[in-house]
Amino acid sequence: MKNALLALITTLGILGCNAQSQREKEKKIRLEINTEFDEKMTECSAGVAAVSDFNEKTEFWNICELKNGSRIISIDSHKKDTYYQEIYFEKNGALIYAKETENYIPKNHFTQMAWNCEFYVKNGKLIGLMSHGHGKTEDEEWNPEVIFEMYKNRLTELKQIKK
């Protein structure tokens, strides 16, 4: 009995340490990506590079081509009283970070309800996300992997914008 209890405690301890180290690894990767993203954003000039209407609303695109194969794509739009923003950060042609924002802002008001979600990607796999506010992440049916489909669609749309 003592041996079984000792084995159970040891197993739970090892699993707990492994979970802790996994969270620490994810936190470290998020911090590295955030730091690099913030540094790269300082190299980007604000402004609109293109305007589209692919999604039944006017969208303003800013495409920032950076050194070493990095790129930041930012898309801002609004529909009725909701402001939308999508940001995609690529390194060496691969998505490593994305952020989706939806803010409810009626005319002549400040933001009434805000939601955003940051997605962290490594080797083409979603390794973590951080969500703030009230929005999609509260829906039990929401799948965070949808960010990959959104990104793929945006790349397709980007190719359709005339030079």
C-alpha positions in Angstrom: 0.0 0.0 0.0 2.8 2.4 0.9 4.6 1.6 -2.3 1.5 2.3 -4.4 0.9 5.6 -2.6 4.6 6.5 -3.1 4.4 5.6 -6.8 1.2 7.7 -7.2 2.8 10.7 -5.4 6.0 10.4 -7.5 4.0 10.2 -10.7 1.9 13.2 -9.9 5.0 15.1 -8.9 6.7 14.3 -12.2 3.5 15.2 -14.2 3.2 18.5 -12.3 6.8 19.4 -13.0 6.4 18.6 -16.6 3.2 20.7 -16.9 5.0 23.6 -15.1 8.0 23.3 -17.5 5.6 23.2 -20.5 3.9 26.4 -19.3 7.3 28.0 -18.7 8.5 27.0 -22.2 5.3 28.5 -23.7 5.7 31.7 -21.7 9.3 32.0 -22.8 8.3 31.6 -26.5 5.5 34.2 -26.1 7.9 36.6 -24.6 10.5 36.1 -27.4 7.9 36.6 -30.1 6.4 39.7 -28.4 9.8 41.2 -28.0 10.7 40.6 -31.7 7.3 41.8 -32.9 7.6 45.0 -30.9 11.1 45.6 -32.3 9.9 45.0 -35.9 6.8 47.2 -35.5 9.1 50.2 -34.8 10.6 49.6 -38.2 7.2 49.9 -39.9 5.7 53.1 -41.0 2.1 53.7 -40.3 -0.1 54.2 -43.3 -2.4 52.5 -45.7 -0.8 50.5 -48.5 -4.0 49.1 -50.0 -7.8 49.2 -49.6 -10.0 46.2 -50.3 -13.6 45.2 -50.0 -13.3 41.4 -50.1 -15.4 40.8 -46.9 -18.3 43.1 -47.5 -16.6 46.0 -45.7 -13.8 48.4 -46.6 -10.5 47.2 -45.3 -7.3 49.1 -44.9 -4.1 47.1 -45.4 -0.6 48.0 -44.2 2.1 45.6 -45.4 5.5 46.1 -43.9 8.3 44.1 -45.6 11.2 43.8 -43.2 14.8 42.4 -43.4 15.6 38.7 -43.2 12.2 37.6 -44.6 10.0 39.1 -41.9 6.7 40.8 -42.7 3.9 42.3 -40.8 0.4 42.5 -42.3 -2.1 44.7 -40.6 -5.7 45.0 -41.7 -8.2 47.5 -40.1 -11.9 47.8 -40.9 -15.2 48.5 -39.3 -18.7 47.4 -39.9 -21.5 49.3 -38.3 -20.3 49.9 -34.7 -17.6 47.3 -34.6 -13.9 48.0 -35.3 -11.9 45.0 -36.5 -8.1 44.5 -36.7 -6.0 41.6 -37.8 -2.3 41.5 -37.5 -0.1 38.7 -38.9 3.7 38.5 -38.2 5.8 36.3 -40.5 9.3 35.3 -40.0 11.2 33.5 -42.8 7.8 33.2 -44.7 6.1 31.4 -41.8 3.4 32.8 -39.5 4.7 33.1 -35.9 2.2 35.5 -34.4 -1.3 36.8 -35.1 -3.7 39.1 -33.3 -7.4 39.5 -33.9 -9.3 42.4 -32.3 -13.0 43.3 -32.2 -14.1 46.4 -30.4 -17.6 47.7 -30.1 -17.5 51.5 -30.5 -20.8 53.3 -31.2 -20.4 56.7 -32.9 -19.4 59.5 -30.5 -18.4 57.0 -27.8 -15.2 55.4 -26.5 -14.9 51.7 -26.7 -17.9 50.0 -25.0 -16.7 46.4 -25.3 -13.3 45.1 -26.3 -12.0 41.7 -27.2 -8.7 40.6 -28.7 -6.8 37.3 -29.0 -3.1 36.8 -29.6 -2.0 33.6 -31.3 1.5 32.2 -31.0 2.8 29.7 -33.6 5.9 27.6 -33.8 6.7 25.2 -36.7 3.2 25.7 -38.1 1.4 24.7 -34.9 -0.5 26.9 -32.5 1.4 26.7 -29.2 -0.5 29.2 -27.2 -3.0 32.1 -27.1 -3.8 35.0 -24.9 -7.4 36.4 -24.9 -8.6 39.5 -23.3 -12.1 40.9 -23.0 -15.5 39.5 -24.1 -15.7 37.9 -27.5 -15.2 34.7 -29.5 -13.1 32.9 -27.0 -16.1 32.7 -24.7 -18.0 30.6 -27.2 -17.7 26.8 -26.5 -17.8 26.1 -30.3 -15.0 28.5 -31.1 -11.8 26.8 -32.5 -8.6 28.9 -32.2 -7.1 26.9 -35.1 -9.4 29.1 -37.3 -6.6 31.7 -37.3 -4.7 29.6 -39.8 -7.7 29.7 -42.2 -8.0 33.4 -41.7 -4.3 33.9 -42.5 -4.5 31.7 -45.6 -7.5 33.6 -46.8 -5.7 36.9 -46.2 -2.7 35.8 -48.2 -5.0 34.8 -51.1 -6.7 38.2 -50.9 -3.3 40.0 -50.8 -2.4 38.4 -54.1 -5.7 39.7 -55.6 -4.9 43.3 -54.7 -3.7 45.1 -57.8 -0.3 46.7 -57.8 
